[in-house]
Amino acid sequence: EFLKDPDKFQKLGGKMPCGVLLVGPPGTGKTLLAKAVAGEAKVPFFTISGSDFVEMFVGVGASRVRDMFDQAKKQAPCIIFIDEIDAVGRHRGAGLGGGHDEREQTLNQLLVEMDGFEGKEGIIVVAATNRPDVLDPALLRPGRFDRQVVVSLPDVKGREQILKVHMQKVPVSADTNPSIIARGTPGFSGADLANLVNEAALFAARENKKSVEMVDFEQAKDKIMMGAERRSMVMSDAEKKLTAFHESGHAIVGLYMPEHDPVYKVTIIPRGRALGVTMFLPEADRYSYSKRRLECQLAALFGGRCAEELIFGADAVTTGASNDIERATEIARNMVTKWGLSDAMGPLTYGEEQGEVFLGRSMTQRHEVSDETNKQIDIEVRKIIDNAYHTAKAVLTEHNDQLHIMADTLMKYETIDDVQIKEIMQGKVPSAPAGWNDR
């Protein structure tokens, strides 16, 4: 509207915004949004990537900025789109050594050009980045990038609309329901959803189907979320049994936790880099976590390790839980140092974010935490971890019979979903999973 009818805004003495910064995680459609703006505004659209300014010859970057704005002024009103602006717009004074930095010269030229505009020139700069934290503050001030538009991950309604767009390009069967797929893909970006539809089409093509069915979308979702199946990997029966108890431990602890996402699928077929996977799927998009939910999550992470210890003994525990332990330690440390969820340490943040020197942070970073406090933090982290471990162990000791039934079911079928899991929890004999054949 600014570009189509600038007089409407200038009548009241308002200035047209000079720059719009699109901020958001990768794959959310920032570049696509800029293309859509160009199409709607019906004005010339110049596009360049941030890395195109950086060259091996001194002065070329600044010269390119000048040339680009000269061309834009001749074509005004118009839009200049700079993709991945963090390549050229990082904090100044971030390079090692006192020498002249070519990138800084390019950035300075960009700052001068952007604030050298007059309202009537009608050039709008649209830039995209997924790293707004490393941009120079001078670039973000009003008069340069006046507007910051956050392009976040789509919610359930957004995912459904995106899936419908991508499904128009492939023949889908009548039973395919985009709203069910959208509910089952929380945290997916637009690019992930495009990939999901593509993977589903490839699965259907392999089976020589005429159209893409719901089962193909399920397979594609499993591949993206849990990694590709590695059926060629040969596991001994002993390893299979251990993996079955490990994954059953995760599932059962998760099921008995008061605040935990439901179990979606458990498999002992090696996927990606894991020997087995227990997949929990949130019922809705979640934007914050309570202390109780995090404690439940920690207990479920230790379910695998505890199951190994209970069934095979403390000396027989394996390295299979290394990733679980890593994730649990990270959550526990964040609870103490970032989120203020420790009673002993109080609602404080301990330690600054460690930014790399090259990302435009001062080389001399002070640590505001004493040795005594660090020691106390370690004690608190250990306490949270120990509590989670004991919770998981208590749950598995109490429900040992269900642990054995689930592990035996996994040994038989290799993969079970929420239907079999519900049957196990109700004490019924689990049925065969859909599409299972005795290979």
Secondary structure, 3 states (H helix, E strand, C coil): CCCCCHHHHHCCCCCCCCEEEEECCCCCCHHHHHHHHHHHHCCCEEEEEHHHHCCCCCCHHHHHHHHHHHHHHHHCCEEEEEECHHHCCECCCCCCCCCCCHHHHHHHHHHHHHHCCCHHHCEEEEEEECCHHHECHHHHCCCCCCEEEECCCCCHHHHHHHHHHHHCCCCECCCCCHHHHHHCCCCCCHHHHHHHHHHHHHHHHHCCCCCECHHHHHHHHHHHHHCCECCCCCCCHHHHHHHHHHHHHHHHHHHHCCCCCCEEEEECCCECCECCEEEECCCCCCCCCCHHHHHHHHHHHCHHHHHHHHHHCHHHCCHHHHHHHHHHHHHHHHHHHCCCCCCCCCCCCCCCCCCCHHHCCCCCCCCCCCHHHHHHHHHHHHHHHHHHHHHHHHHHHHCHHHHHHHHHHHHHHCEEEHHHHHHHHCCCCCCCCCCCCCC
